[in-house]
Amino acid sequence: MIDEDLNTRFDKAVAIATEMSQASLPQDVQLRLYANYKQATFGTIKYQNNNFDLRNAFKTNAWMQISHLTADEAKEKYIEIINSIINQKK
């Protein structure tokens, strides 16, 4: 069996995540998924202090906390989270 490359595994994990309902995931897991997805696809956050919105503040904070990760590291973390969710449901 040939190992899939990181981008293929990441794309599959994103596809699985989009099928999950938000209600089925704890908020901390949602934030970790969001942060890792953003870091993997957009890179390090450029913080701007615009209008204060508590929901966006939590999302921004989660993203800032992992801004030290490379895009590939964030993809691996995202995949790990999705795999752990899938394994818990088995």
Order of alpha helices (4+ residues) and beta strands (2+ residues): alpha-alpha-alpha-alpha
